Amino acid sequence: MLKGAFEELPKVALKLFFLIYFMTKKFFASAYSKFAPVDIDDYAHFINSLNEQNTACRVVDRVIVNDGTPEFDVLNFPEEIPNRFKISINEIKFDCLFDDNKYSDCLMVVFSGARTPKDRMPMFKRQSFYPFIPMKVLSIADPMFEKFQELTLGWYYGTKDCDYTRLISVIVNLVCKKLGISENKLFFFGSSGGGYVSLQMASFYNSSTHVAMNPQIDISSYPYAKVFKEALQKPSLILRLENFHLLHRLNYCTNDCSGYF
């Protein structure tokens, strides 16, 4: 009887293999059905095709509902992370947008840069990137825009007594713990003002990866610095000069930490 069972094992294993193969093939075919090969010989056609596919991705499941957004703190953060939520730390509320990819054990944290008059608050930039990111995505809005409504660029800076990037590290650590994500599978991304924050986050991690597109690494040299200072230079809101210049922190991170840039 046992002999017959062992003889059937190869057949069962083979059937199981083909079942998994076809299910996986069907999933990926469905997941990437909105993408198509692009002709690179005709530049105009190439650009139009990319724009069409990008637009198709952008409009799918990208409606952000702000009404009734659940709010949590560090102590009551849920096991199942919702798509849209707020989390309060030290009375500062961080609006978050979570895009789950159940087939990945990596997390990318995305930061936004400047806002325009057309941008809705809270602002989550780079949403059109999500379909192309093969990992879970956590987008965190800049709370500076709510605290200082005249700002168009906030750098997630904080106040004299509160470094917002440190609070963000608490949020990221909490999300990673809930998802079981190790630090070496943690990625940070931002461009311009968001790139500044992506690099700042390297101060709190040793083996994460940080990507920054055209970041400001010295805010004081940026044309918007004067407006930024005037908005924040109020009683008890004096700038923290150690965070105003990122150059020495980059030197620290590249020489004394194992973060990747």
Sequence and secondary structure as in RCSB ss.txt:
>XXXX:A:sequence
MLKGAFEELPKVALKLFFLIYFMTKKFFASAYSKFAPVDIDDYAHFINSLNEQNTACRVVDRVIVNDGTPEFDVL
NFPEEIPNRFKISINEIKFDCLFDDNKYSDCLMVVFSGARTPKDRMPMFKRQSFYPFIPMKVLSIADPMFEKFQE
LTLGWYYGTKDCDYTRLISVIVNLVCKKLGISENKLFFFGSSGGGYVSLQMASFYNSSTHVAMNPQIDISSYPYA
KVFKEALQKPSLILRLENFHLLHRLNYCTNDCSGYF
>XXXX:A:secstr
 HHHHHHHHHHHHHHHHHHHHHHHHHHHHHHTTT     SSSHHHHHHHHHHHHHHHHHTT     TT  EEEST
T  SS  SEEEEEETTEEEEEEEE  TT   EEEEE     TT  SS    GGGGGG  SEEEEE  THHHHSTT
 S  TT B SS BHHHHHHHHHHHHHHHHT  GGGEEEEEETHHHHHHHHGGGG SS EEEEES  SBGGGSTTH
HHHHHHH STT    HHHHB HHHHHHHHHHS  B 
